Amino acid sequence: MKTINGSRYIPFITLSLSEPKQRIWITLSGCNFNCKGCFSGARDTVGVPMTVDGLINWVEKSSRTYKDNIGPLEEAIITGGEPTLDKDFLRDLVLNLKMRVGVKHITLSTNGFLLDREFVNDLKDLGLNEVKLDLKAYNDAIHKWYTGMSNRPVLKAVRNLYNGKLDFRVETVLMPKIVDVAEIEQIASFLALIDPKIKYKVVKFAPGEAREKVTRRPSDVEIQLAVNSASTYLLNVAGGKACVHAATEPRAEGTKKWVRVYPDMKTETIIAKPGGFEVS
């Protein structure tokens, strides 16, 4: 997918208001996968078309509005949808976040399908610090059924990231009877052949947010079994749930607070408490 006139559709950006490191999540809509259990509304082309320059202006204006709450932006997470659909747009976005905004650490959340060797090297040279790669399945038939695409480019992307010496972690959603413990073990074995120190996380499937209720939510016991299985191959394995709000886990203790900013500068505040999320 090549975007029109160098723009991507952006539904919103999200700023943290309660964490030691001040973060922004930039959501680029549209995706080349058609995952049955996808929970992201940004898989569709939603939001407002925006150039990199327009997006950076929006980021700077939003951060100035909340400067008393957040201070200088230290981290940016580029997520979606799928951020890699337009490689030139992503290259320019990473460069401008570093040079214009002064962001110290940039993480890319991606399905990895388009991360060829040259693109990985370009992103690293431009200042990308980390990649969160979602590896849906090791079995290609399962991957094609679930996403509509082969996983072969994704498996190559793992090697490209490793060979390119770009820091990365791999995540897989545990889906009972689809991507189960045996599948997790195959993924862990594949990663270990590259390097047993690769960071790996097993994430709970959340049917409440999924477009298709393809399976049930795995139990804590099943997550632990998958973690234990992967740990026989890898040294850095974690298990848990993905943060539905912003594709990363809040790290500070206590109540978490974010503000979501829309292209027209309307906002909504999101508060995470032990009982769940509040939106106002």
DOLUMRO-697242 format. One record per residue: x, y, z of N, C-alpha, C in turn; residue in one letter. Coordinates in steps of 0.02 Angstrom, whole numbers, padded with zeros to 5 digits, always signed. Atoms other than C-alpha are relative to their C-alpha. Layout:
<pts>
XYZXYZXYZA
...
</pts>
This chain:
<pts>
+00042-00060+00000+00000+00000+00000+00044+00062+00000M
-00034-00065+00002+00070+00169-00051-00053+00053+00015K
+00050-00048-00020-00019+00313+00032-00005+00056-00051T
+00014-00053+00049-00095+00456-00069+00034+00065+00022I
-00033-00064-00013+00012+00614-00080+00042-00002+00064N
-00045+00004-00058+00129+00551+00057-00035+00005+00066G
+00037-00006-00063-00006+00543+00191-00023-00068+00025S
+00031+00058-00031-00073+00413+00311-00061+00023+00038R
+00059-00016-00039-00242+00409+00394+00015-00011+00074Y
-00016+00002-00071-00224+00448+00580-00065+00012+00039I
+00061-00011-00039-00372+00422+00699+00010+00041+00063P
-00014-00036-00062-00291+00490+00858+00073-00012+00020F
-00063+00012-00035-00132+00507+00960-00016-00001+00074I
+00013+00009-00072-00118+00466+01145+00061+00020+00040T
-00055-00023-00043-00013+00550+01279-00009-00028+00070L
+00003+00022-00070+00029+00479+01450+00002+00061+00045S
+00001-00056-00047-00008+00593+01597+00022-00020+00070L
-00013+00023-00069+00045+00487+01745+00061-00043+00008S
-00057+00045-00003+00206+00396+01705+00066+00038+00005E
-00065-00033-00006+00387+00437+01747+00030+00020-00068P
-00022-00015+00068+00435+00426+01563-00060+00024-00040K
+00056-00029+00035+00325+00537+01458-00003-00028-00071Q
+00007+00038+00062+00260+00438+01309-00056+00028-00043R
+00055-00012+00047+00157+00466+01154-00008-00062-00043I
+00016+00054+00046+00070+00331+01054-00029+00031-00063W
+00023-00026+00065+00047+00371+00869-00031-00058-00038I
+00037+00055+00032-00085+00263+00785-00011+00015-00074T
+00009-00007+00072-00077+00242+00595-00049-00054-00022L
+00052+00049+00016-00232+00160+00525+00013-00034-00067S
-00009+00041+00059-00246+00028+00389+00047-00058+00014G
-00041+00058-00013-00172-00147+00388+00000-00047-00059C
-00004+00050+00053-00112-00280+00266-00020-00070+00023N
+00026+00063-00026-00172-00421+00380-00074+00008+00014F
+00072+00001-00014-00352-00471+00408-00013-00048+00058N
+00002+00046-00056-00334-00553+00578-00071-00009+00027C
+00068+00014-00022-00494-00638+00634-00013+00026+00070K
+00009-00021-00069-00465-00594+00816+00025+00070+00015G
-00026-00067-00010-00405-00416+00790-00046+00042+00045C
+00039-00044-00043-00460-00293+00925+00008+00073-00017F
-00015-00069+00015-00396-00134+00843-00048+00029-00051S
+00042-00036+00047-00518-00014+00763+00041+00032-00056G
-00044-00031+00050-00368+00055+00668+00020-00048-00055A
-00013+00045+00057-00360-00101+00558-00032+00028-00063R
+00033-00032+00056-00482-00009+00445+00032+00069-00012D
-00025-00067+00016-00436+00154+00358-00046+00051+00031T
+00041-00048-00038-00504+00276+00486+00043+00060+00019V
-00036-00060-00020-00459+00451+00541+00005+00051-00057G
-00010-00055+00046-00393+00599+00442+00067-00010-00036V
-00065+00007+00035-00260+00591+00304+00047+00057+00020P
-00047-00049-00026-00104+00679+00362+00070-00016-00025M
-00070+00008+00018+00072+00707+00299+00042-00006+00064T
-00044+00003-00058+00221+00679+00414+00006+00069+00032V
-00006-00067-00027+00240+00867+00432-00062+00020+00039D
+00061-00015-00036+00057+00886+00480-00006-00039+00065G
+00002+00041-00060+00070+00742+00604+00048+00026+00053L
-00048-00026-00049+00226+00814+00686-00026+00066+00030I
+00030-00062-00026+00140+00984+00701-00053-00016+00052N
+00053+00022-00046-00007+00896+00786+00031-00027+00065W
-00034+00027-00059+00110+00803+00904+00028+00057+00042V
-00029-00056-00037+00200+00964+00951-00054+00043+00032E
+00054-00040-00028+00037+01060+00975-00032-00035+00060K
+00031+00038-00055-00036+00921+01083+00045-00001+00061S
-00045+00003-00057+00119+00906+01191+00007+00068+00034S
-00001-00067-00031+00124+01095+01217-00062+00011+00042R
+00063-00008-00037-00058+01090+01273+00004-00032+00069T
-00004+00036-00063-00014+00965+01409+00069+00002+00031Y
-00069-00002-00022+00164+01021+01445+00006+00002+00076K
-00003-00002-00073+00125+01055+01629-00011-00068+00030D
+00013+00068-00025+00068+00874+01647+00055-00048-00019N
-00043+00053+00026+00194+00780+01542+00073+00021-00009I
-00069-00019+00014+00350+00884+01514+00022-00021-00070G
-00025+00019+00066+00462+00843+01365-00016-00073-00016P
+00014+00069+00020+00415+00687+01267+00066-00039-00003L
-00060+00042-00001+00542+00549+01299-00006-00061-00045E
+00010+00062+00038+00465+00399+01211-00059+00008-00049E
+00055+00003+00048+00357+00371+01057-00009-00073-00020A
+00018+00066+00023+00268+00210+01012-00041+00009-00063I
+00037-00004+00064+00214+00197+00829-00035-00066-00010I
+00040+00060+00001+00072+00075+00814-00055+00006-00053T
+00053-00002+00050-00083+00037+00711-00060-00042+00018G
-00019+00005+00070-00157-00036+00607+00070-00030-00008G
-00067+00023+00015+00008-00075+00526+00042+00060-00024E
-00038-00061+00016+00137+00067+00527+00046-00005-00060P
-00050+00007+00053+00250-00006+00391-00029+00003-00071T
+00031+00004+00067+00126+00005+00246+00032+00049-00049L
-00035-00048+00043+00210+00161+00177+00069+00009+00031D
-00067-00001-00029+00397+00142+00205+00029+00071+00003K
-00026-00069-00001+00440+00322+00157-00032+00041+00056D
+00034-00036-00054+00310+00390+00277+00030-00018+00067F
-00027+00022-00064+00378+00285+00420+00072+00025+00009L
-00068-00026-00004+00558+00332+00380+00000+00074+00021R
+00003-00071-00015+00513+00517+00382-00026+00013+00071D
+00029-00009-00066+00410+00498+00541+00053-00013+00054L
-00052+00016-00048+00552+00415+00637+00052+00057+00002V
-00050-00052+00003+00676+00547+00578-00025+00064+00033L
+00026-00062-00027+00562+00693+00624-00015-00004+00074N
+00009+00008-00072+00518+00622+00794+00066+00010+00037L
-00066-00009-00030+00704+00617+00831+00025+00072-00006K
-00033-00064+00014+00760+00780+00751-00042+00060+00020M
+00043-00058-00015+00610+00896+00772-00028-00002+00070R
+00033+00004-00065+00524+00832+00927+00050-00015+00056V
-00051+00016-00050+00679+00768+01016-00016-00062+00040G
+00016+00062-00035+00606+00599+01064+00063-00043+00005V
-00061+00039-00012+00742+00491+01141-00006-00073-00021K
+00009+00072+00012+00668+00318+01118-00063-00011-00041H
+00057+00013+00044+00554+00260+00975-00007-00075-00008I
+00017+00071+00008+00469+00090+00972-00050-00007-00057T
+00046+00017+00055+00384+00017+00818-00036-00064+00017L
+00040+00060-00010+00241-00106+00844-00026-00022-00069S
+00012+00021+00069+00221-00210+00685-00013-00075-00006T
+00006+00071+00015+00169-00375+00609+00061-00028-00037N
-00063+00020+00027+00339-00379+00525+00001-00021-00073G
+00004+00027+00067+00278-00429+00352+00044+00038-00050F
-00037-00042+00047+00367-00284+00265+00070+00019+00024L
-00066-00017-00027+00526-00279+00370+00055-00040-00035L
-00056+00031+00034+00652-00330+00239+00065+00029+00027D
-00065-00018-00028+00838-00311+00273+00015+00074-00010R
-00015-00070+00014+00856-00141+00189-00042+00047+00044E
+00045-00042-00039+00705-00068+00280+00022+00000+00073F
-00024+00005-00069+00769-00130+00449+00062+00045+00009V
-00061-00040-00005+00939-00050+00417-00014+00074-00005N
+00019-00070+00007+00859+00113+00361-00029+00027+00065D
+00033-00023-00061+00750+00125+00516+00049+00007+00057L
-00050-00005-00053+00895+00091+00631+00044+00062-00011K
-00042-00058+00014+01003+00222+00544-00036+00066+00013D
+00039-00061-00011+00862+00350+00559-00016+00012+00073L
+00010-00011-00072+00848+00323+00747-00050-00044+00034G
+00046+00046-00034+00722+00185+00779+00039-00041+00051L
-00035+00034-00055+00769+00105+00946-00021-00071+00012N
+00026+00065-00021+00658-00047+00965-00059-00019-00045E
+00057+00027+00037+00532-00158+00875-00037-00051+00043V
+00042+00053-00029+00388-00256+00949-00032-00036-00058K
+00022+00039+00057+00355-00393+00823-00054-00050+00021L
+00054+00047-00015+00189-00486+00829+00005-00060-00047D
-00005+00062+00039+00220-00664+00770-00063-00041+00016L
+00066+00029-00014+00044-00735+00752+00003-00076+00007K
-00004+00073-00001+00090-00917+00718+00063-00022-00037A
-00057+00028+00037+00236-01026+00662-00024-00043-00059Y
+00029+00041+00053+00129-01145+00560-00030+00045-00054N
+00021-00047+00052+00102-01059+00392-00075-00008-00016D
+00072+00011+00014-00070-01138+00366-00043+00036+00052A
+00037-00036-00052-00130-01071+00533+00005+00075-00010I
-00010-00072+00010-00055-00901+00496-00042+00025-00058H
+00040-00021+00057-00139-00891+00325-00074+00000+00017K
+00071+00003-00019-00307-00945+00398-00019+00059+00045W
+00016-00052-00050-00296-00817+00538+00009+00071-00028Y
-00015-00067+00023-00220-00668+00445-00015+00013-00073T
+00007-00007+00072-00247-00702+00261+00066+00005-00037G
-00066-00008+00030-00059-00693+00230+00047-00054+00026M
-00052+00047-00021+00092-00808+00238+00043+00031+00055S
-00045-00025-00053+00208-00795+00388+00073-00001-00021N
-00070+00006+00020+00367-00824+00287+00037+00066+00003R
-00036-00064-00008+00411-00638+00273+00008+00021+00073P
-00005-00017-00071+00377-00620+00460+00058-00037+00032V
-00056+00039-00028+00497-00761+00504+00067+00029-00024L
-00061-00031+00025+00627-00679+00392+00014+00066+00036K
-00008-00064-00034+00595-00514+00481+00035-00009+00067A
-00035+00013-00063+00652-00592+00645+00075-00003-00012V
-00071+00005+00016+00818-00637+00566+00028+00068-00022R
-00023-00066+00022+00829-00465+00484+00013+00047+00059N
-00009-00042-00059+00806-00378+00651+00061-00022+00040L
-00057+00026-00038+00932-00491+00735+00066+00016-00035Y
-00061-00013+00037+01062-00475+00598+00016+00074-00006N
-00009-00072+00003+01033-00288+00589+00016+00032+00067G
-00016-00023-00068+01067-00275+00777-00046+00056+00023K
+00051-00046-00024+00905-00179+00806-00037-00035+00057L
+00031+00030-00059+00834-00212+00979-00073-00017-00016D
+00070+00020+00014+00670-00309+00969-00023-00052+00050F
+00032+00053-00038+00549-00421+01061-00055-00029-00042R
+00051+00035+00038+00425-00547+00994-00059-00015+00047V
+00059+00017-00039+00246-00570+01054-00046-00046-00041E
+00049+00044+00031+00118-00705+01016-00062-00004+00044T
+00063+00006-00037-00065-00711+01067-00018-00074+00006V
+00020+00070-00012-00111-00878+01147-00075-00006-00010L
+00070+00010+00016-00277-00935+01072-00015-00075+00003M
+00012+00072-00008-00338-01105+01135-00029-00032-00062P
+00019+00041+00057-00356-01236+00998+00017+00031-00067K
-00022-00031+00063-00285-01116+00868+00076+00011+00005I
-00071-00009-00017-00118-01047+00928+00007-00022+00073V
+00000+00030-00067-00095-01163+01077+00071-00009+00026D
-00066+00008-00031+00048-01219+01188+00050-00032-00049V
-00045+00032+00048+00120-01332+01052+00026+00049-00052A
-00020-00051+00049+00123-01186+00930+00050+00049+00032E
-00047-00044-00036+00206-01074+01060+00069-00033+00005I
-00063+00036-00006+00339-01208+01083+00038+00001-00066E
-00033-00003+00066+00374-01211+00895+00030+00069-00012Q
-00026-00068+00008+00393-01021+00894+00063+00009+00042I
-00057-00008-00045+00510-01026+01043+00061-00038-00027A
-00055+00039+00029+00614-01163+00960+00031+00036-00059S
-00025-00038+00057+00627-01059+00801+00042+00059+00023F
-00037-00059-00025+00682-00904+00899+00066-00021+00031L
-00061+00023-00034+00808-01004+01000+00055-00019-00049A
-00049+00016+00051+00893-01063+00841+00037+00063-00024L
-00032-00064+00017+00928-00879+00805+00042+00024+00059I
-00035-00019-00061+00972-00832+00984-00047-00013+00060D
+00044+00014-00057+00901-00901+01148-00012+00060+00045P
+00011-00060-00041+00915-00727+01224-00053+00047-00030K
+00054-00042+00028+00778-00656+01110-00057+00005+00050I
+00054-00012-00048+00642-00578+01218-00067-00022-00031K
+00063+00029+00026+00473-00665+01200-00055+00006+00052Y
+00058-00006-00045+00301-00634+01275-00059-00037-00028K
+00061+00035+00017+00146-00743+01273-00058+00041+00027V
+00053-00046-00018-00010-00635+01274-00068-00036+00000V
+00067+00029-00003-00188-00681+01322-00045+00026-00056K
+00052-00020+00048-00320-00681+01185-00059+00029+00039F
+00055-00034-00033-00460-00561+01234-00062+00000-00045A
+00057+00005+00045-00623-00616+01152-00048+00059+00003P
+00046-00057-00006-00717-00465+01218+00016+00057-00047G
-00020-00054+00046-00618-00348+01105+00008-00024-00072E
-00015+00029+00065-00600-00467+00956-00057+00011-00050A
+00051-00007+00052-00690-00441+00790-00039-00065-00010R
+00032+00065+00004-00725-00627+00780+00018-00040+00062E
-00012+00039-00062-00744-00735+00935+00024-00069-00020K
-00027+00062+00028-00631-00869+00862+00014-00053+00053V
-00015+00047-00054-00593-00946+01031-00014+00035+00066T
+00011-00028-00067-00606-00918+01218+00064+00032+00027R
-00058-00028-00035-00491-00824+01335+00039-00056+00034R
-00038+00051-00035-00349-00935+01395+00004+00013+00075P
-00006-00007-00072-00334-00966+01581+00071+00019+00019S
-00067-00014-00025-00188-00912+01688+00044-00062-00001D
-00037+00063+00002-00138-01094+01698+00027-00014-00070V
-00022+00011+00069-00131-01107+01508+00056+00048-00020E
-00054-00049+00014-00027-00948+01496+00065-00024+00032I
-00060+00023-00035+00094-01018+01625+00030-00062-00034Q
-00025+00059+00036+00105-01184+01532+00037+00021-00064L
-00033-00024+00061+00147-01090+01372+00066+00034+00016A
-00062-00033-00021+00277-00983+01462+00052-00052+00019V
-00047+00053-00020+00355-01138+01539+00028-00037-00060N
-00022+00035+00060+00360-01224+01370+00051+00041-00039S
-00046-00043+00037+00442-01075+01285+00066+00009+00038A
-00060-00011-00041+00564-01058+01431+00049-00058-00004S
-00048+00055+00010+00640-01227+01390+00047+00015-00058T
-00041-00019+00058+00710-01142+01234+00031+00070+00008Y
-00019-00070-00003+00723-00957+01277+00013+00022+00072L
-00019-00023-00067+00799-00862+01423-00042+00057+00026L
+00039-00059-00021+00683-00710+01424-00072-00006-00024N
+00070+00012+00018+00500-00763+01421-00045+00029+00053V
+00050-00028-00046+00353-00671+01498-00069-00020-00024A
+00069+00014+00018+00167-00698+01500-00046+00051+00030G
+00047-00048-00027+00017-00586+01525-00049+00022-00052G
+00050-00026+00047-00107-00477+01435+00027+00062-00034K
-00018-00061+00035-00086-00342+01305-00043+00056+00027A
+00039-00058-00022-00139-00168+01358-00046+00021-00057C
+00049-00017+00052-00299-00138+01258+00004+00073-00018V
-00001-00072+00012-00277+00048+01279+00053+00022-00050H
-00053-00033+00038-00110+00081+01201+00057-00044-00023A
-00049+00046+00030-00015-00073+01144+00066-00002+00037A
-00058+00010-00044+00108-00067+01288-00025-00002+00071T
+00022+00007-00068+00100-00100+01472+00020+00059+00043E
-00020-00053-00047+00092+00043+01598+00047-00029+00053P
-00051+00028-00045+00243+00023+01712-00003+00029+00070R
+00003-00030-00067+00210+00142+01856-00057-00031+00040A
+00052+00028-00042+00109+00079+02004-00055+00051+00010E
+00056-00043-00015-00062+00148+02047-00042+00016-00061G
+00044-00019+00054-00190+00235+01938+00039+00029-00058T
-00033-00025+00061-00136+00268+01758-00048+00047-00036K
+00043-00049+00033-00200+00414+01656+00032+00020-00067K
-00021-00022+00066-00189+00456+01471-00051+00050-00028W
+00047-00041+00038-00266+00585+01356+00006-00019-00073V
+00002+00016+00072-00318+00537+01180-00021+00064-00036R
+00012-00063+00036-00310+00683+01058-00019-00017-00072V
+00025+00011+00068-00409+00683+00895+00024+00056-00046Y
-00027-00050+00047-00362+00778+00736-00031+00070+00008P
+00031-00065-00010-00487+00917+00778+00017+00029+00069D
-00024-00019-00066-00400+00932+00949-00051-00012+00056M
+00044+00024-00053-00549+00862+01042+00037-00056+00037K
-00036+00049-00041-00492+00749+01183-00047-00043+00041T
+00033+00039-00051-00546+00610+01297+00054-00027+00047E
-00047+00023-00051-00462+00558+01458-00014-00073+00016T
+00007+00072-00015-00431+00374+01492+00037-00013+00066I
-00029+00014-00065-00400+00317+01671-00005-00075+00013I
-00002+00072-00015-00346+00140+01714+00003-00009+00076A
+00002+00015-00070-00394+00081+01887-00004-00075+00008K
+00005+00072-00010-00396-00092+01966-00062-00032-00029P
+00063+00028+00026-00576-00114+01909-00008+00006-00076G
+00005-00007+00073-00543-00067+01727+00015+00071-00022G
-00014-00065+00030-00538+00086+01614-00061+00045+00006F
+00053-00051+00002-00639+00247+01631+00018+00048-00056E
-00011-00047+00055-00659+00361+01479-00045+00059+00010V
+00041-00060-00009-00717+00540+01494+00018+00053-00053S
</pts>
